[in-house]
Amino acid sequence: MSKFLVTYHGGAGMPASEKVRRQAMAAFGAWAAATGKALVDPGAPLGEAKTVSVGSVTDGAAQGPATGYSVLDAADIDSAVDLVRDHPFVTRGGSLQVSQAVAP
C-alpha cells in the first residue's frame, strides 16, 4: 500500500449556517466511515499559508491555496481517486488533488 495526500481546493468553505455546517460535517463523516481503514488521517481545514521559494517568502499558497487535506492508504493512484470520487467537498464546488507520497 502507498500513502496519498488529498488536498482540498476551492469550494465555498464551511457553510455559515449552523444547520448546513452540521449537514456538511455529517456528509464528511459518512464519507470517512465508508472509506474505512484506507483513511489514515482525516485531516483538517487549513488556514493562513506562506510560500517559500529561493530567496523569498510570500503570503498565500503556491498554485492556488489548499484549504484542507486528508491522507489515504491505497494500492495505487487510481484506487485513491476511487476513494474520493464521491467526496462531499466536490459537491460543494471544490476539487480534490490526489498526490502519491513518495517514500524517501
MOPAC internal coordinates of N, CA, C and O (Angstrom, degrees):
PM7 1SCF
backbone

  N    0.0000 0     0.00 0     0.00 0    0    0    0
  C    1.4495 1     0.00 0     0.00 0    1    0    0
  C    1.5269 1   109.53 1     0.00 0    2    1    0
  O    1.2310 1   121.05 1   -32.97 1    3    2    1
  N    1.3115 1   115.59 1   147.03 1    3    2    1
  C    1.4511 1   122.65 1   176.66 1    5    3    2
  C    1.5262 1   109.02 1  -116.36 1    6    5    3
  O    1.2310 1   120.81 1   -20.91 1    7    6    5
  N    1.3067 1   116.05 1   159.09 1    7    6    5
  C    1.4579 1   121.30 1   175.73 1    9    7    6
  C    1.5216 1   109.07 1   -97.37 1   10    9    7
  O    1.2310 1   121.33 1   -35.96 1   11   10    9
  N    1.3345 1   115.05 1   144.04 1   11   10    9
  C    1.4522 1   122.18 1   179.55 1   13   11   10
  C    1.5218 1   109.14 1  -130.85 1   14   13   11
  O    1.2310 1   120.86 1   -48.52 1   15   14   13
  N    1.3248 1   115.97 1   131.48 1   15   14   13
  C    1.4485 1   122.17 1   175.90 1   17   15   14
  C    1.5247 1   107.87 1   -92.13 1   18   17   15
  O    1.2310 1   120.65 1   -54.20 1   19   18   17
  N    1.3119 1   116.37 1   125.80 1   19   18   17
  C    1.4549 1   122.20 1   177.18 1   21   19   18
  C    1.5250 1   106.48 1  -107.90 1   22   21   19
  O    1.2310 1   120.06 1   -62.75 1   23   22   21
  N    1.3242 1   117.49 1   117.25 1   23   22   21
  C    1.4632 1   120.38 1   177.01 1   25   23   22
  C    1.5145 1   109.30 1  -107.96 1   26   25   23
  O    1.2310 1   121.54 1   -38.65 1   27   26   25
  N    1.3127 1   114.65 1   141.35 1   27   26   25
  C    1.4547 1   122.97 1  -176.29 1   29   27   26
  C    1.5304 1   107.95 1   -98.26 1   30   29   27
  O    1.2310 1   120.33 1   -47.34 1   31   30   29
  N    1.3165 1   116.97 1   132.66 1   31   30   29
  C    1.4643 1   121.76 1  -177.52 1   33   31   30
  C    1.5186 1   109.93 1  -132.65 1   34   33   31
  O    1.2310 1   120.74 1   -40.59 1   35   34   33
  N    1.3409 1   116.19 1   139.41 1   35   34   33
  C    1.4588 1   121.09 1   175.98 1   37   35   34
  C    1.5129 1   112.25 1    70.95 1   38   37   35
  O    1.2310 1   121.25 1    31.66 1   39   38   37
  N    1.2875 1   115.22 1  -148.34 1   39   38   37
  C    1.4585 1   120.63 1  -178.02 1   41   39   38
  C    1.5177 1   110.71 1    78.48 1   42   41   39
  O    1.2310 1   121.40 1    -3.43 1   43   42   41
  N    1.2775 1   114.93 1   176.57 1   43   42   41
  C    1.4567 1   120.97 1  -176.41 1   45   43   42
  C    1.5260 1   111.94 1   -89.38 1   46   45   43
  O    1.2310 1   119.51 1   179.37 1   47   46   45
  N    1.3150 1   118.54 1    -0.63 1   47   46   45
  C    1.4593 1   119.85 1  -176.28 1   49   47   46
  C    1.5133 1   110.27 1    74.12 1   50   49   47
  O    1.2310 1   121.07 1    10.43 1   51   50   49
  N    1.3110 1   115.57 1  -169.57 1   51   50   49
  C    1.4633 1   119.26 1   178.98 1   53   51   50
  C    1.5256 1   109.26 1   -72.44 1   54   53   51
  O    1.2310 1   120.53 1   -44.23 1   55   54   53
  N    1.3173 1   116.60 1   135.77 1   55   54   53
  C    1.4610 1   120.45 1  -179.98 1   57   55   54
  C    1.5351 1   111.43 1   -63.30 1   58   57   55
  O    1.2310 1   120.68 1   -31.03 1   59   58   57
  N    1.3272 1   116.30 1   148.97 1   59   58   57
  C    1.4635 1   121.26 1  -179.55 1   61   59   58
  C    1.5259 1   111.57 1   -74.73 1   62   61   59
  O    1.2310 1   120.13 1   145.51 1   63   62   61
  N    1.3136 1   117.35 1   -34.49 1   63   62   61
  C    1.4592 1   121.83 1  -178.63 1   65   63   62
  C    1.5301 1   110.33 1   -71.67 1   66   65   63
  O    1.2310 1   120.87 1   -47.17 1   67   66   65
  N    1.3258 1   115.95 1   132.83 1   67   66   65
  C    1.4720 1   120.68 1   179.69 1   69   67   66
  C    1.5268 1   111.01 1   -60.15 1   70   69   67
  O    1.2310 1   119.87 1   139.43 1   71   70   69
  N    1.3239 1   117.85 1   -40.57 1   71   70   69
  C    1.4646 1   121.65 1  -179.93 1   73   71   70
  C    1.5312 1   110.60 1   -63.11 1   74   73   71
  O    1.2310 1   120.26 1   133.41 1   75   74   73
  N    1.3354 1   117.10 1   -46.59 1   75   74   73
  C    1.4636 1   121.10 1  -178.64 1   77   75   74
  C    1.5327 1   109.78 1   -69.11 1   78   77   75
  O    1.2310 1   119.88 1   144.65 1   79   78   77
  N    1.3320 1   117.83 1   -35.35 1   79   78   77
  C    1.4669 1   121.59 1   177.12 1   81   79   78
  C    1.5289 1   110.09 1   -62.71 1   82   81   79
  O    1.2310 1   120.44 1   136.66 1   83   82   81
  N    1.3325 1   116.76 1   -43.34 1   83   82   81
  C    1.4746 1   120.28 1   177.76 1   85   83   82
  C    1.5305 1   110.56 1   -62.23 1   86   85   83
  O    1.2310 1   120.43 1   140.56 1   87   86   85
  N    1.3367 1   116.79 1   -39.44 1   87   86   85
  C    1.4637 1   120.42 1   177.99 1   89   87   86
  C    1.5255 1   110.89 1   -64.12 1   90   89   87
  O    1.2310 1   120.30 1   138.19 1   91   90   89
  N    1.3457 1   117.02 1   -41.81 1   91   90   89
  C    1.4668 1   121.08 1   179.11 1   93   91   90
  C    1.5249 1   110.29 1   -64.17 1   94   93   91
  O    1.2310 1   120.26 1   137.66 1   95   94   93
  N    1.3207 1   117.11 1   -42.34 1   95   94   93
  C    1.4646 1   120.90 1   179.34 1   97   95   94
  C    1.5391 1   110.68 1   -66.91 1   98   97   95
  O    1.2310 1   120.30 1   142.35 1   99   98   97
  N    1.3216 1   117.03 1   -37.65 1   99   98   97
  C    1.4656 1   120.32 1   177.26 1  101   99   98
  C    1.5269 1   110.47 1   -65.22 1  102  101   99
  O    1.2310 1   120.28 1   139.98 1  103  102  101
  N    1.3381 1   117.07 1   -40.02 1  103  102  101
  C    1.4676 1   120.41 1   178.01 1  105  103  102
  C    1.5208 1   110.33 1   -64.31 1  106  105  103
  O    1.2310 1   120.11 1   138.61 1  107  106  105
  N    1.3444 1   117.39 1   -41.39 1  107  106  105
  C    1.4605 1   120.40 1   177.30 1  109  107  106
  C    1.5258 1   109.95 1   -64.09 1  110  109  107
  O    1.2310 1   120.07 1   137.28 1  111  110  109
  N    1.3263 1   117.47 1   -42.72 1  111  110  109
  C    1.4651 1   121.43 1   178.43 1  113  111  110
  C    1.5258 1   111.88 1   -59.95 1  114  113  111
  O    1.2310 1   120.40 1   140.15 1  115  114  113
  N    1.3282 1   116.83 1   -39.85 1  115  114  113
  C    1.4640 1   120.84 1   178.18 1  117  115  114
  C    1.5230 1   110.46 1   -66.07 1  118  117  115
  O    1.2310 1   120.42 1   137.81 1  119  118  117
  N    1.3521 1   116.80 1   -42.19 1  119  118  117
  C    1.4699 1   120.05 1   177.27 1  121  119  118
  C    1.5255 1   109.76 1   -62.54 1  122  121  119
  O    1.2310 1   120.19 1   134.11 1  123  122  121
  N    1.3299 1   117.23 1   -45.89 1  123  122  121
  C    1.4672 1   121.41 1  -178.93 1  125  123  122
  C    1.5292 1   110.67 1   -60.54 1  126  125  123
  O    1.2310 1   120.30 1   137.25 1  127  126  125
  N    1.3084 1   117.04 1   -42.75 1  127  126  125
  C    1.4764 1   120.60 1   179.01 1  129  127  126
  C    1.5236 1   110.70 1   -64.38 1  130  129  127
  O    1.2310 1   120.31 1   138.76 1  131  130  129
  N    1.3297 1   117.01 1   -41.24 1  131  130  129
  C    1.4637 1   120.44 1  -179.92 1  133  131  130
  C    1.5277 1   111.51 1   -68.20 1  134  133  131
  O    1.2310 1   120.27 1   150.81 1  135  134  133
  N    1.3231 1   117.08 1   -29.19 1  135  134  133
  C    1.4635 1   121.51 1  -179.60 1  137  135  134
  C    1.5264 1   110.81 1   -74.85 1  138  137  135
  O    1.2310 1   120.29 1   153.01 1  139  138  137
  N    1.3165 1   117.05 1   -26.99 1  139  138  137
  C    1.4694 1   122.21 1   174.18 1  141  139  138
  C    1.5224 1   113.20 1    65.11 1  142  141  139
  O    1.2310 1   121.25 1    37.61 1  143  142  141
  N    1.3393 1   115.22 1  -142.39 1  143  142  141
  C    1.4604 1   121.90 1  -175.26 1  145  143  142
  C    1.5215 1   113.31 1   -67.35 1  146  145  143
  O    1.2310 1   119.93 1   166.53 1  147  146  145
  N    1.3182 1   117.74 1   -13.47 1  147  146  145
  C    1.4655 1   120.48 1   177.73 1  149  147  146
  C    1.5298 1   110.93 1   -68.14 1  150  149  147
  O    1.2310 1   120.15 1   158.91 1  151  150  149
  N    1.3464 1   117.32 1   -21.09 1  151  150  149
  C    1.4603 1   121.37 1   178.24 1  153  151  150
  C    1.5278 1   107.87 1   -86.31 1  154  153  151
  O    1.2310 1   121.27 1   -85.44 1  155  154  153
  N    1.3406 1   115.18 1    94.56 1  155  154  153
  C    1.4597 1   122.62 1  -176.35 1  157  155  154
  C    1.5234 1   110.86 1   -70.85 1  158  157  155
  O    1.2310 1   120.62 1   137.76 1  159  158  157
  N    1.3299 1   116.42 1   -42.24 1  159  158  157
  C    1.4598 1   123.10 1  -178.66 1  161  159  158
  C    1.5179 1   106.78 1  -143.26 1  162  161  159
  O    1.2310 1   119.56 1   -63.89 1  163  162  161
  N    1.3482 1   118.45 1   116.11 1  163  162  161
  C    1.4555 1   119.18 1  -178.32 1  165  163  162
  C    1.5185 1   112.75 1   -65.77 1  166  165  163
  O    1.2310 1   120.45 1   162.59 1  167  166  165
  N    1.3370 1   116.74 1   -17.41 1  167  166  165
  C    1.4536 1   120.21 1   176.45 1  169  167  166
  C    1.5026 1   113.02 1    83.71 1  170  169  167
  O    1.2310 1   121.58 1    19.92 1  171  170  169
  N    1.3277 1   114.58 1  -160.08 1  171  170  169
  C    1.4611 1   121.66 1  -176.57 1  173  171  170
  C    1.5195 1   108.64 1  -165.93 1  174  173  171
  O    1.2310 1   120.88 1   -18.80 1  175  174  173
  N    1.3256 1   115.92 1   161.20 1  175  174  173
  C    1.4618 1   118.55 1   171.74 1  177  175  174
  C    1.5303 1   108.97 1   -65.43 1  178  177  175
  O    1.2310 1   120.53 1   -24.84 1  179  178  177
  N    1.3159 1   116.60 1   155.16 1  179  178  177
  C    1.4561 1   121.86 1   177.89 1  181  179  178
  C    1.5189 1   109.93 1  -112.15 1  182  181  179
  O    1.2310 1   120.99 1   -32.22 1  183  182  181
  N    1.3105 1   115.71 1   147.78 1  183  182  181
  C    1.4612 1   121.29 1   179.29 1  185  183  182
  C    1.5069 1   111.68 1  -105.74 1  186  185  183
  O    1.2310 1   120.88 1    40.61 1  187  186  185
  N    1.3199 1   115.92 1  -139.39 1  187  186  185
  C    1.4576 1   123.16 1  -177.27 1  189  187  186
  C    1.5188 1   111.10 1   -54.23 1  190  189  187
  O    1.2310 1   120.72 1   -34.90 1  191  190  189
  N    1.3260 1   116.22 1   145.10 1  191  190  189
  C    1.4630 1   121.16 1  -179.62 1  193  191  190
  C    1.5262 1   110.22 1  -134.26 1  194  193  191
  O    1.2310 1   121.06 1   -27.63 1  195  194  193
  N    1.3111 1   115.57 1   152.37 1  195  194  193
  C    1.4655 1   122.74 1   172.27 1  197  195  194
  C    1.5158 1   107.05 1  -131.73 1  198  197  195
  O    1.2310 1   120.60 1   -34.77 1  199  198  197
  N    1.3108 1   116.46 1   145.23 1  199  198  197
  C    1.4554 1   121.69 1   178.75 1  201  199  198
  C    1.5238 1   108.81 1  -106.53 1  202  201  199
  O    1.2310 1   120.94 1   -53.19 1  203  202  201
  N    1.3145 1   115.80 1   126.81 1  203  202  201
  C    1.4610 1   121.96 1   179.06 1  205  203  202
  C    1.5191 1   107.89 1  -105.36 1  206  205  203
  O    1.2310 1   120.85 1   -54.13 1  207  206  205
  N    1.3293 1   115.98 1   125.87 1  207  206  205
  C    1.4556 1   121.08 1   176.04 1  209  207  206
  C    1.5205 1   107.79 1  -140.01 1  210  209  207
  O    1.2310 1   120.10 1    -4.28 1  211  210  209
  N    1.2949 1   117.41 1   175.72 1  211  210  209
  C    1.4593 1   121.49 1  -177.25 1  213  211  210
  C    1.5257 1   109.55 1   -54.67 1  214  213  211
  O    1.2310 1   120.83 1   -65.15 1  215  214  213
  N    1.3218 1   116.03 1   114.85 1  215  214  213
  C    1.4487 1   121.28 1   175.20 1  217  215  214
  C    1.5068 1   116.96 1    78.88 1  218  217  215
  O    1.2310 1   119.20 1  -177.35 1  219  218  217
  N    1.3362 1   119.14 1     2.65 1  219  218  217
  C    1.4624 1   117.95 1  -179.55 1  221  219  218
  C    1.5232 1   112.38 1  -153.04 1  222  221  219
  O    1.2310 1   122.41 1   -22.95 1  223  222  221
  N    1.3227 1   112.99 1   157.05 1  223  222  221
  C    1.4662 1   121.99 1   171.80 1  225  223  222
  C    1.5156 1   105.59 1  -131.07 1  226  225  223
  O    1.2310 1   120.14 1   -54.75 1  227  226  225
  N    1.3265 1   117.34 1   125.25 1  227  226  225
  C    1.4597 1   120.74 1  -178.52 1  229  227  226
  C    1.5144 1   110.04 1  -125.01 1  230  229  227
  O    1.2310 1   120.96 1   -27.02 1  231  230  229
  N    1.3303 1   115.77 1   152.98 1  231  230  229
  C    1.4580 1   120.28 1   176.03 1  233  231  230
  C    1.5150 1   109.66 1   -70.61 1  234  233  231
  O    1.2310 1   121.13 1   -27.88 1  235  234  233
  N    1.3232 1   115.44 1   152.12 1  235  234  233
  C    1.4521 1   120.56 1   178.88 1  237  235  234
  C    1.5107 1   111.23 1    91.49 1  238  237  235
  O    1.2310 1   120.95 1    -5.58 1  239  238  237
  N    1.2807 1   115.79 1   174.42 1  239  238  237
  C    1.4555 1   121.83 1  -177.92 1  241  239  238
  C    1.5172 1   110.08 1  -102.94 1  242  241  239
  O    1.2310 1   120.96 1   -23.08 1  243  242  241
  N    1.3055 1   115.76 1   156.92 1  243  242  241
  C    1.4620 1   120.73 1   177.70 1  245  243  242
  C    1.5208 1   109.64 1   -70.30 1  246  245  243
  O    1.2310 1   120.31 1   -41.46 1  247  246  245
  N    1.3246 1   117.01 1   138.54 1  247  246  245
  C    1.4661 1   122.73 1   174.74 1  249  247  246
  C    1.5301 1   112.68 1    55.19 1  250  249  247
  O    1.2310 1   119.52 1  -138.55 1  251  250  249
  N    1.2905 1   118.53 1    41.45 1  251  250  249
  C    1.4628 1   121.78 1   179.05 1  253  251  250
  C    1.5112 1   110.31 1    87.98 1  254  253  251
  O    1.2310 1   120.29 1   -37.11 1  255  254  253
  N    1.3143 1   117.05 1   142.89 1  255  254  253
  C    1.4539 1   120.31 1  -172.72 1  257  255  254
  C    1.5240 1   113.94 1   -74.83 1  258  257  255
  O    1.2310 1   121.61 1   -37.72 1  259  258  257
  N    1.3183 1   114.52 1   142.28 1  259  258  257
  C    1.4586 1   120.79 1   166.97 1  261  259  258
  C    1.5201 1   105.40 1   -88.41 1  262  261  259
  O    1.2310 1   120.09 1   -46.91 1  263  262  261
  N    1.3183 1   117.44 1   133.09 1  263  262  261
  C    1.4592 1   120.73 1  -177.15 1  265  263  262
  C    1.5230 1   112.57 1  -106.66 1  266  265  263
  O    1.2310 1   119.99 1   178.40 1  267  266  265
  N    1.3206 1   117.63 1    -1.60 1  267  266  265
  C    1.4561 1   122.27 1   177.85 1  269  267  266
  C    1.5106 1   109.34 1  -178.07 1  270  269  267
  O    1.2310 1   120.85 1    -3.94 1  271  270  269
  N    1.3386 1   115.98 1   176.06 1  271  270  269
  C    1.4637 1   119.92 1  -179.58 1  273  271  270
  C    1.5240 1   110.50 1  -154.91 1  274  273  271
  O    1.2310 1   121.28 1   -18.53 1  275  274  273
  N    1.3126 1   115.16 1   161.47 1  275  274  273
  C    1.4668 1   124.33 1   169.35 1  277  275  274
  C    1.5216 1   106.57 1  -145.85 1  278  277  275
  O    1.2310 1   120.27 1   -20.63 1  279  278  277
  N    1.3279 1   117.10 1   159.37 1  279  278  277
  C    1.4570 1   122.01 1   176.77 1  281  279  278
  C    1.5212 1   108.25 1  -122.85 1  282  281  279
  O    1.2310 1   120.93 1   -50.66 1  283  282  281
  N    1.3337 1   115.82 1   129.34 1  283  282  281
  C    1.4625 1   122.60 1  -178.78 1  285  283  282
  C    1.5207 1   111.06 1  -118.07 1  286  285  283
  O    1.2310 1   120.63 1   -27.11 1  287  286  285
  N    1.3162 1   116.39 1   152.89 1  287  286  285
  C    1.4588 1   124.14 1   167.67 1  289  287  286
  C    1.5229 1   106.37 1  -106.34 1  290  289  287
  O    1.2310 1   119.83 1   -52.79 1  291  290  289
  N    1.3169 1   117.93 1   127.21 1  291  290  289
  C    1.4646 1   120.79 1   179.32 1  293  291  290
  C    1.5256 1   109.20 1  -152.61 1  294  293  291
  O    1.2310 1   120.72 1   -20.54 1  295  294  293
  N    1.3103 1   116.24 1   159.46 1  295  294  293
  C    1.4639 1   121.87 1  -178.46 1  297  295  294
  C    1.5275 1   111.60 1   -66.72 1  298  297  295
  O    1.2310 1   120.45 1   143.61 1  299  298  297
  N    1.3348 1   116.74 1   -36.39 1  299  298  297
  C    1.4671 1   121.00 1  -178.69 1  301  299  298
  C    1.5249 1   108.11 1  -160.30 1  302  301  299
  O    1.2310 1   120.55 1    -4.70 1  303  302  301
  N    1.3195 1   116.56 1   175.30 1  303  302  301
  C    1.4675 1   120.01 1  -175.14 1  305  303  302
  C    1.5295 1   112.33 1   -63.79 1  306  305  303
  O    1.2310 1   120.03 1   144.66 1  307  306  305
  N    1.3220 1   117.54 1   -35.34 1  307  306  305
  C    1.4682 1   119.41 1   178.74 1  309  307  306
  C    1.5191 1   111.29 1   -64.63 1  310  309  307
  O    1.2310 1   120.45 1   142.10 1  311  310  309
  N    1.3305 1   116.75 1   -37.90 1  311  310  309
  C    1.4641 1   120.50 1   176.53 1  313  311  310
  C    1.5205 1   110.78 1   -66.51 1  314  313  311
  O    1.2310 1   120.32 1   140.92 1  315  314  313
  N    1.3295 1   117.00 1   -39.08 1  315  314  313
  C    1.4682 1   120.75 1   177.52 1  317  315  314
  C    1.5304 1   110.43 1   -64.24 1  318  317  315
  O    1.2310 1   120.38 1   137.70 1  319  318  317
  N    1.3225 1   116.87 1   -42.30 1  319  318  317
  C    1.4678 1   120.63 1   177.97 1  321  319  318
  C    1.5275 1   110.09 1   -61.99 1  322  321  319
  O    1.2310 1   120.11 1   139.13 1  323  322  321
  N    1.3212 1   117.40 1   -40.87 1  323  322  321
  C    1.4686 1   120.14 1   177.91 1  325  323  322
  C    1.5281 1   111.65 1   -59.85 1  326  325  323
  O    1.2310 1   120.32 1   145.57 1  327  326  325
  N    1.3318 1   117.00 1   -34.43 1  327  326  325
  C    1.4640 1   120.67 1  -179.65 1  329  327  326
  C    1.5280 1   112.63 1   -68.14 1  330  329  327
  O    1.2310 1   119.72 1   153.47 1  331  330  329
  N    1.3223 1   118.14 1   -26.53 1  331  330  329
  C    1.4701 1   120.33 1  -178.01 1  333  331  330
  C    1.5223 1   113.29 1  -106.43 1  334  333  331
  O    1.2310 1   120.23 1  -179.56 1  335  334  333
  N    1.3036 1   117.16 1     0.44 1  335  334  333
  C    1.4710 1   120.79 1  -176.88 1  337  335  334
  C    1.5357 1   112.13 1   -55.50 1  338  337  335
  O    1.2310 1   119.89 1   144.04 1  339  338  337
  N    1.3315 1   117.81 1   -35.96 1  339  338  337
  C    1.4643 1   121.81 1  -178.65 1  341  339  338
  C    1.5233 1   112.45 1  -104.07 1  342  341  339
  O    1.2310 1   119.80 1  -157.87 1  343  342  341
  N    1.3227 1   117.99 1    22.13 1  343  342  341
  C    1.4595 1   121.85 1  -178.55 1  345  343  342
  C    1.5317 1   110.18 1   -63.12 1  346  345  343
  O    1.2310 1   119.50 1   -46.71 1  347  346  345
  N    1.3361 1   118.57 1   133.29 1  347  346  345
  C    1.4675 1   120.50 1  -177.11 1  349  347  346
  C    1.5294 1   114.03 1   -65.42 1  350  349  347
  O    1.2310 1   118.99 1   159.91 1  351  350  349
  N    1.3158 1   119.54 1   -20.09 1  351  350  349
  C    1.4627 1   121.48 1   178.62 1  353  351  350
  C    1.5322 1   110.48 1   -62.83 1  354  353  351
  O    1.2310 1   120.60 1   145.87 1  355  354  353
  N    1.3109 1   116.46 1   -34.13 1  355  354  353
  C    1.4701 1   120.80 1   179.81 1  357  355  354
  C    1.5240 1   110.04 1   -66.68 1  358  357  355
  O    1.2310 1   120.25 1   142.16 1  359  358  357
  N    1.3244 1   117.13 1   -37.84 1  359  358  357
  C    1.4686 1   119.40 1   179.87 1  361  359  358
  C    1.5252 1   111.82 1   -69.80 1  362  361  359
  O    1.2310 1   120.01 1   163.71 1  363  362  361
  N    1.3487 1   117.59 1   -16.29 1  363  362  361
  C    1.4634 1   121.26 1   176.16 1  365  363  362
  C    1.5285 1   111.06 1   -92.41 1  366  365  363
  O    1.2310 1   120.02 1  -167.59 1  367  366  365
  N    1.3413 1   117.56 1    12.41 1  367  366  365
  C    1.4548 1   121.02 1   174.50 1  369  367  366
  C    1.5082 1   115.25 1    96.73 1  370  369  367
  O    1.2310 1   119.60 1  -177.79 1  371  370  369
  N    1.3220 1   118.36 1     2.21 1  371  370  369
  C    1.4579 1   120.89 1  -179.82 1  373  371  370
  C    1.5115 1   111.95 1   -91.94 1  374  373  371
  O    1.2310 1   121.31 1    -2.56 1  375  374  373
  N    1.3069 1   115.10 1   177.44 1  375  374  373
  C    1.4638 1   120.61 1   174.41 1  377  375  374
  C    1.5220 1   107.87 1  -131.77 1  378  377  375
  O    1.2310 1   121.02 1   -21.29 1  379  378  377
  N    1.3135 1   115.66 1   158.71 1  379  378  377
  C    1.4578 1   122.44 1  -178.97 1  381  379  378
  C    1.5184 1   109.17 1  -121.45 1  382  381  379
  O    1.2310 1   120.18 1   -49.29 1  383  382  381
  N    1.3109 1   117.25 1   130.71 1  383  382  381
  C    1.4630 1   121.79 1   173.48 1  385  383  382
  C    1.5112 1   107.05 1  -103.37 1  386  385  383
  O    1.2310 1   120.30 1   -52.47 1  387  386  385
  N    1.3157 1   117.03 1   127.53 1  387  386  385
  C    1.4663 1   122.73 1   178.45 1  389  387  386
  C    1.5215 1   107.48 1  -107.92 1  390  389  387
  O    1.2310 1   121.07 1   -58.65 1  391  390  389
  N    1.3449 1   115.57 1   121.35 1  391  390  389
  C    1.4615 1   121.46 1  -178.00 1  393  391  390
  C    1.5190 1   109.67 1  -126.94 1  394  393  391
  O    1.2310 1   120.50 1   -47.99 1  395  394  393
  N    1.3145 1   116.66 1   132.01 1  395  394  393
  C    1.4578 1   119.86 1   176.83 1  397  395  394
  C    1.5259 1   110.09 1   -74.24 1  398  397  395
  O    1.2310 1   120.97 1   -46.50 1  399  398  397
  N    1.3254 1   115.75 1   133.50 1  399  398  397
  C    1.4504 1   121.02 1   173.85 1  401  399  398
  C    1.5216 1   107.60 1   -81.81 1  402  401  399
  O    1.2310 1   120.10 1   -58.75 1  403  402  401
  N    1.3023 1   117.42 1   121.25 1  403  402  401
  C    1.4549 1   122.04 1  -177.07 1  405  403  402
  C    1.5241 1   107.86 1   -90.83 1  406  405  403
  O    1.2310 1   120.79 1   -56.25 1  407  406  405
  N    1.3164 1   116.10 1   123.75 1  407  406  405
  C    1.4636 1   120.82 1  -179.72 1  409  407  406
  C    1.5219 1   109.73 1   -67.49 1  410  409  407
  O    1.2310 1   120.38 1   -39.41 1  411  410  409
  N    1.3458 1   116.88 1   140.59 1  411  410  409
  C    1.4657 1   119.31 1   179.76 1  413  411  410
  C    1.5100 1   112.23 1   -67.80 1  414  413  411
  O    1.2310 1   120.10 1   180.00 1  415  414  413

